[in-house]
Amino acid sequence: MDDMPIEKDKRIKIVFDKVETDRASAFMDRHMESCRRGNNPYHSGVTFHYILSGTGLGWDISVKCMNCKTKENITNTESW
């Protein structure tokens, strides 16, 4: 038991395809403008979370604007 290695990296690694990347970028661009906080030209104050749900075929991926709480599914189910 003492000789077992400790696994420190338990992050999930997801690779988006081009369609999912384009959808995420479009969503973020829209919300960077509409949900902007403050007047700082270098930072909009907008944050985003990715929400992943496992399915039997692949990952269901959504992106959520943490300012207005709008969530959009960006999954490319055509690639399954």
OpenMM code with the backbone's topology and positions (N, CA, C; nanometers):
from openmm import Vec3, app, unit

residues = "MET ASP ASP MET PRO ILE GLU LYS ASP LYS ARG ILE LYS ILE VAL PHE ASP LYS VAL GLU THR ASP ARG ALA SER ALA PHE MET ASP ARG HIS MET GLU SER CYS ARG ARG GLY ASN ASN PRO TYR HIS SER GLY VAL THR PHE HIS TYR ILE LEU SER GLY THR GLY LEU GLY TRP ASP ILE SER VAL LYS CYS MET ASN CYS LYS THR LYS GLU ASN ILE THR ASN THR GLU SER TRP".split()
positions = [
    Vec3(0.0813, -0.1189, 0.0000),
    Vec3(0.0000, 0.0000, 0.0000),
    Vec3(0.0862, 0.1261, 0.0000),
    Vec3(0.1955, 0.1270, 0.0738),
    Vec3(0.2827, 0.2437, 0.0794),
    Vec3(0.3594, 0.2659, -0.0500),
    Vec3(0.3740, 0.1617, -0.1335),
    Vec3(0.4512, 0.1718, -0.2562),
    Vec3(0.3690, 0.2191, -0.3762),
    Vec3(0.2381, 0.2427, -0.3571),
    Vec3(0.1532, 0.2837, -0.4684),
    Vec3(0.1820, 0.4292, -0.5051),
    Vec3(0.1995, 0.4574, -0.6351),
    Vec3(0.2245, 0.5969, -0.6767),
    Vec3(0.0990, 0.6821, -0.6557),
    Vec3(0.1204, 0.8075, -0.6251),
    Vec3(0.0094, 0.9006, -0.6063),
    Vec3(-0.0168, 0.9701, -0.7383),
    Vec3(-0.1391, 0.9581, -0.7855),
    Vec3(-0.1772, 1.0227, -0.9114),
    Vec3(-0.2251, 1.1638, -0.8810),
    Vec3(-0.1497, 1.2644, -0.9237),
    Vec3(-0.1826, 1.4030, -0.8933),
    Vec3(-0.2663, 1.4692, -1.0017),
    Vec3(-0.2483, 1.4290, -1.1262),
    Vec3(-0.3178, 1.4937, -1.2369),
    Vec3(-0.4435, 1.4154, -1.2710),
    Vec3(-0.5577, 1.4651, -1.2261),
    Vec3(-0.6841, 1.3973, -1.2538),
    Vec3(-0.7736, 1.4832, -1.3422),
    Vec3(-0.7107, 1.5745, -1.4166),
    Vec3(-0.7883, 1.6595, -1.5063),
    Vec3(-0.8398, 1.5791, -1.6243),
    Vec3(-0.9551, 1.6192, -1.6747),
    Vec3(-1.0107, 1.5590, -1.7948),
    Vec3(-0.9587, 1.6373, -1.9137),
    Vec3(-0.9073, 1.5686, -2.0115),
    Vec3(-0.8545, 1.6349, -2.1303),
    Vec3(-0.9501, 1.6103, -2.2471),
    Vec3(-1.0060, 1.7170, -2.2984),
    Vec3(-1.1018, 1.7110, -2.4078),
    Vec3(-1.0437, 1.7878, -2.5260),
    Vec3(-1.0541, 1.7310, -2.6445),
    Vec3(-1.0099, 1.7991, -2.7659),
    Vec3(-1.1343, 1.8378, -2.8449),
    Vec3(-1.1497, 1.9680, -2.8683),
    Vec3(-1.2619, 2.0167, -2.9473),
    Vec3(-1.2281, 2.0029, -3.0952),
    Vec3(-1.3285, 1.9677, -3.1768),
    Vec3(-1.3060, 1.9709, -3.3207),
    Vec3(-1.3296, 2.1139, -3.3697),
    Vec3(-1.3125, 2.1373, -3.4993),
    Vec3(-1.3236, 2.2725, -3.5538),
    Vec3(-1.4626, 2.3322, -3.5327),
    Vec3(-1.5672, 2.2523, -3.5502),
    Vec3(-1.7044, 2.3017, -3.5339),
    Vec3(-1.7279, 2.3468, -3.3899),
    Vec3(-1.6859, 2.2660, -3.2934),
    Vec3(-1.7040, 2.3013, -3.1524),
    Vec3(-1.6214, 2.4244, -3.1148),
    Vec3(-1.5002, 2.4341, -3.1677),
    Vec3(-1.4157, 2.5500, -3.1422),
    Vec3(-1.4799, 2.6766, -3.1978),
    Vec3(-1.5332, 2.6689, -3.3188),
    Vec3(-1.5990, 2.7852, -3.3804),
    Vec3(-1.7236, 2.8261, -3.3027),
    Vec3(-1.8017, 2.7278, -3.2585),
    Vec3(-1.9229, 2.7583, -3.1807),
    Vec3(-1.8874, 2.8228, -3.0475),
    Vec3(-1.7853, 2.7706, -2.9799),
    Vec3(-1.7429, 2.8276, -2.8512),
    Vec3(-1.6918, 2.9703, -2.8706),
    Vec3(-1.6116, 2.9923, -2.9736),
    Vec3(-1.5575, 3.1259, -3.0001),
    Vec3(-1.6683, 3.2260, -3.0311),
    Vec3(-1.7667, 3.1847, -3.1112),
    Vec3(-1.8779, 3.2740, -3.1448),
    Vec3(-1.9585, 3.3101, -3.0198),
    Vec3(-1.9854, 3.2108, -2.9348),
    Vec3(-2.0594, 3.2350, -2.8105),
    Vec3(-1.9824, 3.3333, -2.7219),
    Vec3(-1.8532, 3.3086, -2.7053),
    Vec3(-1.7722, 3.3951, -2.6197),
    Vec3(-1.7611, 3.5363, -2.6754),
    Vec3(-1.7446, 3.5493, -2.8066),
    Vec3(-1.7370, 3.6821, -2.8672),
    Vec3(-1.8646, 3.7620, -2.8414),
    Vec3(-1.9796, 3.6964, -2.8591),
    Vec3(-2.1072, 3.7650, -2.8334),
    Vec3(-2.1154, 3.8134, -2.6893),
    Vec3(-2.0758, 3.7292, -2.5961),
    Vec3(-2.0899, 3.7632, -2.4544),
    Vec3(-1.9793, 3.8556, -2.4044),
    Vec3(-1.8649, 3.8585, -2.4712),
    Vec3(-1.7606, 3.9537, -2.4338),
    Vec3(-1.8094, 4.0960, -2.4551),
    Vec3(-1.8940, 4.1149, -2.5554),
    Vec3(-1.9479, 4.2484, -2.5825),
    Vec3(-2.0722, 4.2769, -2.4984),
    Vec3(-2.1674, 4.1841, -2.4976),
    Vec3(-2.2956, 4.2110, -2.4317),
    Vec3(-2.2871, 4.2050, -2.2792),
    Vec3(-2.1919, 4.1326, -2.2246),
    Vec3(-2.1825, 4.1156, -2.0791),
    Vec3(-2.0607, 4.1853, -2.0190),
    Vec3(-1.9994, 4.2749, -2.0941),
    Vec3(-1.8771, 4.3451, -2.0500),
    Vec3(-1.8997, 4.4124, -1.9152),
    Vec3(-1.7980, 4.4018, -1.8287),
    Vec3(-1.7995, 4.4686, -1.6982),
    Vec3(-1.6837, 4.5679, -1.6932),
    Vec3(-1.7134, 4.6900, -1.6621),
    Vec3(-1.6087, 4.7907, -1.6476),
    Vec3(-1.5620, 4.8470, -1.7809),
    Vec3(-1.4625, 4.9351, -1.7729),
    Vec3(-1.4119, 5.0048, -1.8910),
    Vec3(-1.2700, 4.9645, -1.9287),
    Vec3(-1.2180, 4.8592, -1.8679),
    Vec3(-1.0823, 4.8154, -1.8970),
    Vec3(-1.0759, 4.7618, -2.0404),
    Vec3(-0.9961, 4.8235, -2.1288),
    Vec3(-0.9915, 4.7777, -2.2682),
    Vec3(-0.9193, 4.6445, -2.2858),
    Vec3(-0.8467, 4.5996, -2.1828),
    Vec3(-0.7687, 4.4764, -2.1933),
    Vec3(-0.8368, 4.3554, -2.1301),
    Vec3(-0.9425, 4.3785, -2.0551),
    Vec3(-1.0128, 4.2666, -1.9923),
    Vec3(-1.1605, 4.3021, -1.9801),
    Vec3(-1.2453, 4.2149, -2.0317),
    Vec3(-1.3896, 4.2424, -2.0321),
    Vec3(-1.4550, 4.2135, -1.8982),
    Vec3(-1.3896, 4.1352, -1.8122),
    Vec3(-1.4513, 4.0964, -1.6857),
    Vec3(-1.5476, 3.9803, -1.7005),
    Vec3(-1.5566, 3.9243, -1.8194),
    Vec3(-1.6495, 3.8135, -1.8460),
    Vec3(-1.5735, 3.6816, -1.8303),
    Vec3(-1.6335, 3.5873, -1.7590),
    Vec3(-1.5734, 3.4545, -1.7438),
    Vec3(-1.6692, 3.3490, -1.7977),
    Vec3(-1.6127, 3.2366, -1.8371),
    Vec3(-1.6902, 3.1285, -1.8964),
    Vec3(-1.6538, 2.9960, -1.8299),
    Vec3(-1.7506, 2.9067, -1.8236),
    Vec3(-1.7273, 2.7706, -1.7758),
    Vec3(-1.7672, 2.6740, -1.8857),
    Vec3(-1.6885, 2.5688, -1.9009),
    Vec3(-1.7278, 2.4584, -1.9879),
    Vec3(-1.7951, 2.3540, -1.9010),
    Vec3(-1.9050, 2.2992, -1.9503),
    Vec3(-1.9791, 2.1961, -1.8782),
    Vec3(-1.9759, 2.0707, -1.9637),
    Vec3(-1.9211, 1.9636, -1.9088),
    Vec3(-1.9050, 1.8381, -1.9816),
    Vec3(-1.9919, 1.7308, -1.9187),
    Vec3(-2.0633, 1.6590, -2.0032),
    Vec3(-2.1431, 1.5453, -1.9582),
    Vec3(-2.1087, 1.4272, -2.0467),
    Vec3(-2.0726, 1.3179, -1.9855),
    Vec3(-2.0401, 1.1987, -2.0618),
    Vec3(-2.1653, 1.1306, -2.1140),
    Vec3(-2.1582, 1.0835, -2.2360),
    Vec3(-2.2668, 1.0050, -2.2941),
    Vec3(-2.2062, 0.8734, -2.3414),
    Vec3(-2.2861, 0.7860, -2.3924),
    Vec3(-2.2344, 0.6602, -2.4434),
    Vec3(-2.1563, 0.6759, -2.5724),
    Vec3(-2.1723, 0.7890, -2.6386),
    Vec3(-2.1070, 0.8114, -2.7678),
    Vec3(-1.9922, 0.9105, -2.7625),
    Vec3(-1.9944, 1.0002, -2.6680),
    Vec3(-1.8913, 1.1027, -2.6597),
    Vec3(-1.9265, 1.2039, -2.5530),
    Vec3(-1.8607, 1.3179, -2.5561),
    Vec3(-1.8852, 1.4240, -2.4589),
    Vec3(-1.9903, 1.5209, -2.5095),
    Vec3(-2.0840, 1.5548, -2.4223),
    Vec3(-2.1807, 1.6612, -2.4470),
    Vec3(-2.1172, 1.7861, -2.3868),
    Vec3(-2.0918, 1.8871, -2.4692),
    Vec3(-2.0165, 2.0049, -2.4262),
    Vec3(-2.1038, 2.1296, -2.4342),
    Vec3(-2.1092, 2.2026, -2.3234),
    Vec3(-2.1785, 2.3314, -2.3204),
    Vec3(-2.0828, 2.4353, -2.2669),
    Vec3(-2.1050, 2.5597, -2.3049),
    Vec3(-2.0283, 2.6716, -2.2513),
    Vec3(-2.1280, 2.7666, -2.1867),
    Vec3(-2.0906, 2.8210, -2.0701),
    Vec3(-2.1811, 2.9063, -1.9931),
    Vec3(-2.1123, 3.0379, -1.9599),
    Vec3(-2.1819, 3.1481, -1.9874),
    Vec3(-2.1353, 3.2812, -1.9485),
    Vec3(-2.1689, 3.2982, -1.8004),
    Vec3(-2.0690, 3.3242, -1.7190),
    Vec3(-2.0920, 3.3345, -1.5758),
    Vec3(-2.1460, 3.4711, -1.5342),
    Vec3(-2.1543, 3.5650, -1.6276),
    Vec3(-2.2134, 3.6946, -1.5954),
    Vec3(-2.3649, 3.6914, -1.6104),
    Vec3(-2.4138, 3.6457, -1.7263),
    Vec3(-2.5589, 3.6451, -1.7499),
    Vec3(-2.6207, 3.5073, -1.7301),
    Vec3(-2.5367, 3.4050, -1.7059),
    Vec3(-2.5791, 3.2666, -1.6790),
    Vec3(-2.6407, 3.1972, -1.7998),
    Vec3(-2.6213, 3.2512, -1.9199),
    Vec3(-2.6697, 3.1870, -2.0414),
    Vec3(-2.5791, 3.0691, -2.0748),
    Vec3(-2.6396, 2.9574, -2.1131),
    Vec3(-2.5639, 2.8368, -2.1461),
    Vec3(-2.6021, 2.7929, -2.2871),
    Vec3(-2.5015, 2.7494, -2.3637),
    Vec3(-2.5258, 2.7034, -2.5002),
    Vec3(-2.4517, 2.5721, -2.5240),
    Vec3(-2.5217, 2.4758, -2.5827),
    Vec3(-2.4600, 2.3482, -2.6165),
    Vec3(-2.3821, 2.3663, -2.7467),
    Vec3(-2.2537, 2.3301, -2.7455),
    Vec3(-2.1692, 2.3475, -2.8629),
    Vec3(-2.1260, 2.2133, -2.9215),
    Vec3(-2.1839, 2.1038, -2.8751),
    Vec3(-2.1444, 1.9701, -2.9171),
    Vec3(-2.1657, 1.9498, -3.0662),
    Vec3(-2.0664, 1.8956, -3.1332),
    Vec3(-2.0786, 1.8587, -3.2735),
    Vec3(-2.1180, 1.7106, -3.2786),
    Vec3(-2.2464, 1.6844, -3.2725),
    Vec3(-2.2932, 1.5442, -3.2715),
    Vec3(-2.2747, 1.4780, -3.4082),
    Vec3(-2.2520, 1.5563, -3.5135),
    Vec3(-2.2282, 1.4995, -3.6450),
    Vec3(-2.0963, 1.4228, -3.6494),
    Vec3(-2.0044, 1.4541, -3.5569),
    Vec3(-1.8742, 1.3871, -3.5544),
    Vec3(-1.8766, 1.2555, -3.4766),
    Vec3(-1.9896, 1.2248, -3.4137),
    Vec3(-2.0010, 1.0995, -3.3386),
    Vec3(-2.0183, 0.9906, -3.4370),
] * unit.nanometer
topology = app.Topology()
chain = topology.addChain("A")
for resn in residues:
    res = topology.addResidue(resn, chain)
    for name in ("N", "CA", "C"):
        topology.addAtom(name, app.Element.getBySymbol(name[0]), res)
